[in-house]
Amino acid sequence: DESVERITARPAIEVEAQELKLPLRGQFVFVIERTYYAAGRPVETADITIPGDRYELVYRIPID
């Protein structure tokens, strides 16, 4: 029925910096916690970590 995303920014931990091939220690990443709901119950979650300097987060929110 809906999804909820919680987005935060923080310095990358060492393993993230290695996996994401970040050039500088302490570079920031976006952390997206996404949860999908059906009839008010959570049915799926995703934790997504992306480099903060390579992505732009854009959301379209319809207004009724």
C-alpha positions as CSV (number, residue, x, y, z in Angstrom):
1,D,0.0,0.0,0.0
2,E,2.9,2.4,0.7
3,S,6.6,2.6,1.3
4,V,8.4,4.7,3.8
5,E,12.0,5.9,3.4
6,R,14.2,7.2,6.2
7,I,17.4,8.9,4.8
8,T,20.4,9.9,6.8
9,A,23.9,11.0,5.9
10,R,27.0,9.9,7.9
11,P,30.7,9.2,7.4
12,A,31.3,5.8,5.7
13,I,32.7,3.0,7.8
14,E,35.9,1.3,6.6
15,V,34.2,-1.7,4.9
16,E,31.8,0.6,3.0
17,A,34.6,2.9,1.9
18,Q,36.4,-0.2,0.5
19,E,33.3,-1.7,-1.2
20,L,32.2,1.7,-2.7
21,K,35.8,2.6,-3.7
22,L,35.6,5.9,-1.9
23,P,38.8,7.9,-2.3
24,L,38.8,9.7,1.1
25,R,38.5,8.2,4.6
26,G,35.4,9.7,6.3
27,Q,33.6,10.5,3.1
28,F,29.9,10.8,3.6
29,V,27.3,8.3,2.4
30,F,23.6,8.3,2.2
31,V,21.8,5.6,4.1
32,I,18.3,4.8,2.9
33,E,16.1,2.6,5.1
34,R,13.1,1.6,2.9
35,T,10.1,-0.3,4.2
36,Y,7.1,-1.5,2.2
37,Y,3.7,-1.9,3.9
38,A,0.6,-3.8,2.9
39,A,-2.6,-3.3,5.0
40,G,-0.4,-1.5,7.6
41,R,2.0,-4.4,8.1
42,P,5.7,-4.2,7.0
43,V,6.3,-6.8,4.3
44,E,9.7,-5.9,2.9
45,T,12.7,-3.8,3.9
46,A,15.8,-2.6,2.2
47,D,18.9,-0.9,3.6
48,I,20.7,1.0,0.9
49,T,24.1,2.8,1.2
50,I,25.3,5.0,-1.6
51,P,28.2,7.5,-1.9
52,G,27.0,11.0,-1.0
53,D,29.0,12.7,-3.7
54,R,27.8,10.6,-6.6
55,Y,24.0,10.7,-6.2
56,E,21.2,13.2,-6.0
57,L,18.1,12.1,-4.2
58,V,14.9,13.4,-5.9
59,Y,11.3,12.6,-4.8
60,R,8.1,13.4,-6.4
61,I,5.2,13.8,-4.0
62,P,1.7,14.1,-5.5
63,I,-0.7,16.4,-3.8
64,D,-4.4,15.6,-4.0
